[in-house]
Amino acid sequence: MKKCCRTTLLFPVLMAAIALGGCAVGNRYDYAGSISGLPISGTEKVALEVVDARPYVLSGDKKADFIGLQRGGFGNPFDVRTASGRPMAAEMHDAISTALQKQGFSVVGAKDPAPRKMELRVAEWKTDAMLHFELRWDLTLNVYDDHGGLLAKSASSGKEEQGAGFQSQNSQNAARYFEMKFTELVRDESVRKAFLPATK
């Protein structure tokens, strides 16, 4: 193959790599308003806590606002952070709190007295975007009574992949994933039962 032909073929690849590299830097995803509704409702107080138990965050290797990776054209990774600059757990807390309030609950702090406490433990939550959008997750939802007794527990973990897009699309993908995974946890029969009104 002639040199000019090789150059012609390589040029689009190089331009795509440069474009992907430019889109990979400084990406931020927003989880704060990601949950539109939940399959439970009530009027009682709910103490809410989201615990970031990701090992690379606990070790200090990654900051608490770390969400995942956006890769450049040559696969080089750049950190994706929360849109607000706050810890990822805080944005997830806001999303869950807003959704619970929409369903009639009154959300209070994790240490405040309440008939029910909802705790989401995030052992893994990491996105990885380049030509595809990948999510790795490991979530556990615990529901406690007002004495700290465990009433319900549901868990979900795994890896999923779908097509990636521009920064805004990836942010929307991440938000949709969180809504879907958290709603699946709440849909568990034991969790829904824990929030049913007490019968006299």
C-alpha positions as CSV (number, residue, x, y, z in Angstrom):
1,M,0.0,0.0,0.0
2,K,1.3,3.4,-0.9
3,K,2.3,5.8,1.9
4,C,-0.4,8.4,0.9
5,C,-3.1,5.7,1.1
6,R,-2.0,4.6,4.5
7,T,-2.0,8.2,5.7
8,T,-5.5,8.7,4.3
9,L,-6.8,5.6,6.1
10,L,-5.1,6.5,9.4
11,F,-6.3,10.1,9.4
12,P,-9.9,9.4,10.4
13,V,-8.7,7.0,13.2
14,L,-6.4,9.7,14.5
15,M,-9.1,12.4,14.4
16,A,-11.5,10.1,16.3
17,A,-8.9,9.4,18.9
18,I,-8.2,13.1,19.4
19,A,-12.0,13.8,19.6
20,L,-12.5,11.0,22.2
21,G,-9.5,12.3,24.2
22,G,-10.9,15.8,24.3
23,C,-14.3,14.5,25.5
24,A,-12.7,12.4,28.2
25,V,-11.3,15.1,30.4
26,G,-13.3,16.8,33.1
27,N,-16.5,14.7,32.8
28,R,-19.1,15.0,35.6
29,Y,-22.2,13.0,36.2
30,D,-25.2,14.1,38.3
31,Y,-27.1,11.6,40.5
32,A,-29.0,14.1,42.7
33,G,-32.3,14.0,40.9
34,S,-32.0,10.6,39.2
35,I,-34.9,8.7,40.9
36,S,-38.4,9.5,39.6
37,G,-40.4,7.2,41.8
38,L,-40.4,4.2,44.1
39,P,-42.7,1.2,44.6
40,I,-43.3,2.1,48.3
41,S,-45.3,4.9,49.9
42,G,-46.1,6.1,53.4
43,T,-46.3,9.0,55.8
44,E,-43.8,7.9,58.5
45,K,-40.3,9.2,59.2
46,V,-37.5,7.4,57.5
47,A,-33.9,7.7,58.7
48,L,-31.7,7.5,55.6
49,E,-28.0,6.7,55.2
50,V,-25.8,6.0,52.2
51,V,-22.5,4.4,53.0
52,D,-19.7,4.5,50.5
53,A,-17.8,1.3,51.1
54,R,-15.8,1.1,47.9
55,P,-12.4,-0.2,48.8
56,Y,-10.5,2.3,46.7
57,V,-12.3,5.2,48.3
58,L,-11.8,3.8,51.8
59,S,-8.1,3.4,51.1
60,G,-7.8,7.0,49.8
61,D,-6.8,5.9,46.3
62,K,-9.8,7.6,44.9
63,K,-11.7,10.6,46.3
64,A,-15.3,10.3,47.6
65,D,-16.6,12.2,44.5
66,F,-15.2,9.6,42.1
67,I,-17.8,7.9,39.9
68,G,-15.8,6.1,37.3
69,L,-13.7,6.5,34.2
70,Q,-14.0,8.1,30.8
71,R,-11.4,6.9,28.4
72,G,-9.6,8.8,25.7
73,G,-9.1,7.7,22.1
74,F,-6.2,5.4,23.0
75,G,-7.9,3.9,26.1
76,N,-6.2,6.2,28.6
77,P,-8.5,6.7,31.6
78,F,-9.6,10.0,33.1
79,D,-11.6,10.2,36.3
80,V,-15.3,11.1,36.2
81,R,-16.6,13.0,39.3
82,T,-19.9,14.1,40.7
83,A,-21.5,17.2,39.1
84,S,-21.7,19.0,42.5
85,G,-18.2,18.2,43.6
86,R,-19.7,16.5,46.7
87,P,-19.2,12.8,47.6
88,M,-21.0,10.4,45.4
89,A,-22.8,9.0,48.5
90,A,-24.2,12.5,49.2
91,E,-25.7,12.8,45.7
92,M,-27.2,9.3,45.9
93,H,-28.6,10.3,49.3
94,D,-30.3,13.3,47.8
95,A,-31.8,11.2,45.0
96,I,-33.2,8.7,47.4
97,S,-34.4,11.4,49.9
98,T,-36.3,13.3,47.1
99,A,-37.9,10.1,45.9
100,L,-39.0,9.0,49.4
101,Q,-40.5,12.4,50.0
102,K,-42.4,12.2,46.7
103,Q,-43.9,9.0,48.1
104,G,-45.1,10.8,51.3
105,F,-42.3,9.9,53.7
106,S,-40.5,12.4,55.9
107,V,-36.8,11.8,55.6
108,V,-34.5,12.5,58.6
109,G,-30.9,12.0,59.4
110,A,-29.3,8.6,59.9
111,K,-28.9,9.1,63.7
112,D,-32.4,10.6,64.2
113,P,-35.2,8.5,65.8
114,A,-37.6,7.1,63.2
115,P,-39.8,4.0,62.8
116,R,-37.7,2.9,59.9
117,K,-34.1,3.3,58.8
118,M,-33.0,2.7,55.3
119,E,-29.3,2.1,54.7
120,L,-27.7,1.7,51.2
121,R,-24.2,0.3,51.3
122,V,-22.2,0.8,48.1
123,A,-19.5,-1.8,47.9
124,E,-18.9,-1.0,44.3
125,W,-20.2,1.6,41.8
126,K,-18.0,2.4,38.9
127,T,-18.7,3.5,35.3
128,D,-16.3,3.0,32.5
129,A,-17.0,4.8,29.2
130,M,-15.3,4.8,25.8
131,L,-17.0,3.2,22.8
132,H,-19.3,1.4,25.3
133,F,-20.7,2.4,28.7
134,E,-20.0,-0.1,31.4
135,L,-21.2,-0.3,34.9
136,R,-19.9,-2.4,37.8
137,W,-22.1,-2.4,40.9
138,D,-22.5,-4.1,44.3
139,L,-25.3,-2.6,46.4
140,T,-27.0,-3.7,49.6
141,L,-30.1,-2.2,51.0
142,N,-30.9,-2.7,54.7
143,V,-34.1,-1.7,56.5
144,Y,-34.1,-1.5,60.3
145,D,-36.8,-0.8,62.9
146,D,-36.6,1.9,65.5
147,H,-34.6,-0.5,67.8
148,G,-32.0,-1.3,65.2
149,G,-33.4,-4.7,64.3
150,L,-33.0,-5.8,60.7
151,L,-36.3,-6.0,59.0
152,A,-35.3,-6.5,55.4
153,K,-32.3,-6.9,53.2
154,S,-31.8,-6.9,49.4
155,A,-28.7,-7.0,47.4
156,S,-27.6,-6.7,43.8
157,S,-24.2,-6.9,42.0
158,G,-22.9,-7.4,38.6
159,K,-21.6,-5.8,35.4
160,E,-23.6,-4.4,32.4
161,E,-22.6,-2.7,29.2
162,Q,-24.4,-0.6,26.6
163,G,-23.5,1.9,23.9
164,A,-21.8,5.1,25.0
165,G,-22.4,8.6,23.7
166,F,-21.2,12.1,24.5
167,Q,-20.7,13.4,28.0
168,S,-24.4,14.4,28.6
169,Q,-25.6,11.0,27.3
170,N,-23.2,9.1,29.6
171,S,-24.3,11.2,32.6
172,Q,-27.9,10.3,31.7
173,N,-27.0,6.6,31.3
174,A,-25.4,6.7,34.8
175,A,-28.4,8.3,36.4
176,R,-30.8,5.8,34.7
177,Y,-28.7,2.9,35.9
178,F,-28.8,4.2,39.5
179,E,-32.5,4.7,39.4
180,M,-33.0,1.2,37.9
181,K,-30.6,-0.6,40.4
182,F,-32.0,1.2,43.5
183,T,-35.6,0.6,42.5
184,E,-34.9,-3.1,42.0
185,L,-33.6,-3.2,45.6
186,V,-36.7,-1.5,46.9
187,R,-39.0,-3.7,44.9
188,D,-37.8,-6.7,46.9
189,E,-40.8,-8.2,48.7
190,S,-39.1,-8.0,52.2
191,V,-38.3,-4.3,51.7
192,R,-41.8,-3.4,50.6
193,K,-43.3,-5.4,53.5
194,A,-41.1,-3.5,55.9
195,F,-42.8,-0.3,54.8
196,L,-46.4,-1.5,55.0
197,P,-48.5,0.3,57.6
198,A,-48.6,-1.6,60.9
199,T,-51.8,-3.5,61.5
200,K,-53.6,-3.2,64.8
